[in-house]
């Protein structure tokens, strides 16, 4: 298995196809248990290669509507934003690989993406299925990213959870640090031009994994459920996790809602919703994702 692609995909069937994206396959092959192979993080950046264009923060333009691309608008909601634009921004963007929220940040700014969640209890079948709740920051013109994530999946009929880190595209999977359903997890990804720091803390047990890496130039931050892919690159199905609540969602210590983020829902190739995303709670620091289909 390989970790999945947050956001847009060229196979999205018109649901959320960006003007340009970058593929990222990193990490190293390793074994989980006795016979489940895992490669590394595969991400596709949801980006437009144009200076000064903010990612997914506002009105649906004619260009994005005609191409199926992600709605783009510099600066998000301002005084000139219309009621129709606000309503459009509240509707989820359908894509194959991500459910949650993403917001643009000022290019090159010191950026922190942070959230907490409780590891869900999975209803597993014989089929392998997996997602990765994550906090991440796209960097260097969306060419790579840094992220904190928790593998949340069913392997041979049993639930498996472990923390993982991606630092400027290099992945570290802590398979020997098992987590358990009901554990409260804090995830933080910090990126500045001088340093990258990723931390995952199991508040319930006190276990912590972290990594320090080189600096990078931030472009956007997201919080949500990322797809997981097989070794061949095919997406894994979604495990039945019920409902997952992301709380204390902050970007640069400011409530996620204050950044006017774009909401995403994950769908399959036929457009059937696999993971739906709820609205931001009062205060803008929490939201839920909901299992719908595998």
N, C-alpha and C positions, 0 to 999 in steps of 0.2 A: 504494500500500500504506500501511497505517497500523499503527503498533505496537499490540500486542495487549493483551488483558485479563487481567491476573493474577487468578487465582482465580475466584470463582463467577460464574455467568451465569444469567440467567432462562431460557435455553433448555437448561439442563443435563439436562432429562429426568429429574429426580429424583435425579441423582447427587450434586449438591452445591449445593442451592439455599438461599441464606441467607435469613434473616428480612427483611433489608433490605440493599440495596446502593446504591452511588453510581456513576453513569457519569461518566467523565472523558474528554473529547475535547479535546485541546489541540494546540498546535504550529502550524505553518504548512505550506502546500503547497509542495513542492519536487520537483525532478526528480532521479532517480538514473540516471545514464547519459543516453541520448537519449530514451527513451520509457516509462520506468517512473516512475509518479507515486506520491508518498508524502505522506500528510497529517500524521499525528501520533500521539501516544500515546493509546490508548483503554483505560482500565482500569475494572474493576468491583470495588468494595471488598467484601470478604467480612466483613460486620460485623453486629453486633446493636446497635441504638440503645438501649442501656440502661446506665446508669452502673454502673461496677464490674464489668462482665462481660468476662472475658478472652477473646481470640480463639483458638479452636481449640487449646486447651492441655490438654484432659483428657477427662473421661468423656463418653460418649454419653448424652445425656439423652432422656427420653421425648419431649420437645417436638421436639428435632432429628430424632429418628427418625421422628416422625409427619409432619413437614413436609419431610423431605429436606434439612434445613438442615445447616450445619456444626456438628459437636459443640462445645458450649460448656461451660465449667466454670471458675468463678473460681479462680485460683491454681494451676492445673495439678496435678501429682502431689504430694500431701502424705502424711503418715503414715496418713491415713484412706483413701487410695486403694486400691481392691481390686485383686486380680490380674486380674479380668475387665476392669476399667477400663483397666489398663495394657495388656492385650492388645488391647483395642479401639483405644486410641490409637496402637498400632503399625501397625494396618491402614491402608493409604492411603485417603484420601478421593478419590473420583473426581470430576473436574470437566472442563470443556471447554477450559480456558485456561491451566493452570499445572501444572508438575511440579517438585516440590522441597519445601522446608520453610518454614513460617511460624510465628512465635512472637509472643505478645503481650508488650508492655513496659508499664511503669508509665506511665500517661497523663501526657504533658508532660515526661517524663524526657529527658535528653540521650541520644540513641540513635545508634549506629554499626552499620551493616550492611556487612560486608566479606567478600570471598572472592576466590580466585584460580582460574583455569582455563586450560587450553590450548585454543586455537582448533582445533576439530576439522576434519578433512578430510571434505568432503561428497561423496556420490555423487549427482550431479545428473542429472536428466532434463530434458526440454523444458519441463516444468511448473514455474512459479514456486512455491517453497515457502520458508518462513522461520520462525525462532523468534528469541528474544532472551534469551540468558543474562543474568541480572540480579541485582543487589543493590538492595533498595529499602526505604523506610520509609513506611508509611501515616501520614498526619498529619491534624490538625484534624477529629477524629471521623470518620475514614475518607473525608472529602470529597475529598481529593486526596493526592498522594504526591510523593516525590522518589526518583530512581532513577539508577543507573548501569547501562547495558546495552550489549551488542554485537550488532548486527544480524548474524545468521548465516543466510544464505539462498542459494538458487539463483535466479538471474535469467537468463532466456533460455539456460538450460543451463549456466551457469558459476557458480562459487561466488563470493559477494561477502560481505565482512566490513567493518564500520566501527563505531566507537564512537558512543554517544549518551548524552545526559544529560537528565534531567527534574528541574527545580527548582521545587517547589511547583506542579506542573502545567504548567510551561512547558518545552517540549522544544527541545533543541539537538542536531541530527544532524550529526556531523562526517564527512560523506561524502567529504571531501577528505583524510581521514586513514585510508587503507586499511590494514587488518590482513591477516595471512596465516595460513594453516593452520600450526600448530606454534608460533605465537607464544604466550608465556605472558602472561596478562593479570591485572592486579590491579584490582579494582573496589571502591570505598569510597563509601558514602553516609552522611554525618554530618548529623544534625538536632538542633538545640537550639532553645530558645525565642528565642534571639538571632540565630542564623545557620544557614544550610544550606550544606554544602560537598560537592560530588560530584567524585570524581577517578577517572579511568581511566588506568592506566599500562600501556603495552606494555613489559614487562620485557625482552623480547628485543631491541627496537630502541631503547628509551629514550623513545619518543614518549609524551607525556602530554597529556590534555585535562582541563580542570576548570572548575568554575563555582562562584561564591559567590552565595548568594541570601539572602532574608530568612528569619528564624526561623519555626518552626512547633511545634505540639504533637504529639509522636509518639504513635502508638497500637500499632503492630505493625511487625515487620520480616520480610522474606522473602529467600530465596536460591533461585534455580532458573531454569527455562526458561519464559519467558512467550510466549504466543501472539502472532502477528502477523496483522493483518487487512488486507483489501483496502480500497480507497477507499470501497466501498459498505458496509463493515462486516463482510463475510463473512470467516471465518477462513481463513488460508492453511494448506495442508497442512504436515506436518512433513517437513523435509528429512532424508535418511538421513545422520545424523551419527554413527551407530555408538554410541559410548559417550562421555559427557562427564563428567569428574571435577571436582567443585567441592572445592577444598582450602582450608586456612586459613580455614574458615568461622567467623566470630566475630560476636557481637552484644555491643557494649560491651566488647570485648576479652575476652569470656568465650566458651568453646566453645559452638557452636550447640546441641550436645546438652544442655548444662547448663540450657537454657531450656525443656526438654521440648516441643520444637516439634511441630506436627502435620505429617504427611507427606501429600503430594498426588501423584496421578498424573493425567495428561491422557488423556481418552477422547473418542471421537467421539459423535455423537448416538445411535448404536446401543449404546454402552457398550464398544466395542472399544478396548482400550488403545492409545494412540498413543505416549505416552512413559511408561515406568515409572520409578519412583524406588527406588533401593536403600536399604538401611538405613545408618544412620550408622556410620562406621568407629570402631574403638577410639579413645578420646580425644574423640569427638564433634565433630571439626573437619572432617570430609570425608564426602562421599557421591557417588554416581554417578547420572546419569540415562541411560536407555537407549532408543534408537529402537526402536519396535515396528511402527508402521504410519503411513502418510502420511494 
